[in-house]
């Protein structure tokens, strides 16, 4: 949370977050996702790398799934969310 707060204090145009909720208690992770929703509403762009597709898809417009460094899917988040076979194949969801 401190890292996200410090980044926001610089008034950025873009945030890059890699596994921002990894290892955090569920309540804290939930708060991070809420903060990211508020950040998105302000118009600040973000690249978010995370394994939690359910959470990240609620704040993303576009999703890219990389498998061994290659693009396995690139498109809008709703398309991926509605494709159960692709979710299971690449994300195990």
N, C-alpha and C positions, 0 to 999 in steps of 0.2 A: 504494500500500500504506500509505503514511503517513497519508493521509486516512482510510482505513478504520480504521486503528488509533486515530487521534485520536477518531473518532466513537465507537468502542467503549469508549474510556476514560470517556466520560460516562455509561455504563450506560443506554443508550437503551431505550425500549420499541419504537421503530420506526426503521429506517434507510431513507433514500431515496438510491439510487445511480443515477446517469446515466452510462452508458457507462464503468463502472468499469475495464474492461480495455482500452479503446481506446488504441492506440499502444504497448501493453506487449509485451515479448518473450513468446513463447508459454509459456515456463516460468513466468514471473511471472504471466501471465494464469491459468494452470492453478492456481497457488497461491491467487490471489484467489478462484476458484470453490470451492476446497477450504475456504477460510476462510468463505465465505458458507454452505457446507453446515454447517459447525460452528456458525455463528451461528444458522442456522435451527433446529438441534437444541436450542439453548438456549431457544427460544421467542420470540426477538426477531423481530418482524415486519419485513418489508422490501418496499419497492417498488423493483423493479429494471428500469431501462430499458436495453435492450441489443439490438443487431442479431443477436447470436449466439444464435439460438433453440435450437440443440442444447445449448449450455451452460446457458442460463438455464432451459430446461425441466426440467433435472435437479434444480433446487432449488425450482421453483415449483409451487404447487397450482393457481393460477389464472393465466390468460393473457388479456391484452387486446391486440388488434392494432388500432392506429390508422392510418388512411389519410387523409391530408389533414385531420386533426383529427376525423375521424368514426370511430366504432367499427365495424370490419369483422368482428371476432370477439370474443366474450367468453365464456369458459367454462373448463373445466378443461384443464390442459396436455396431458393424455393424449388428449383428444378432438382437439385441434389437431394433435398429433403424428401421429395416425392418419389425418388427412385430407390426403392428399398434394396434392390439387387446390387446396385452400385455402392450404396452405403455399406451393405454387408461385405461385399467383396473387398473394398479398400479400407474401410474403417472398422469393420467387425461389429457394426451397430445393428 
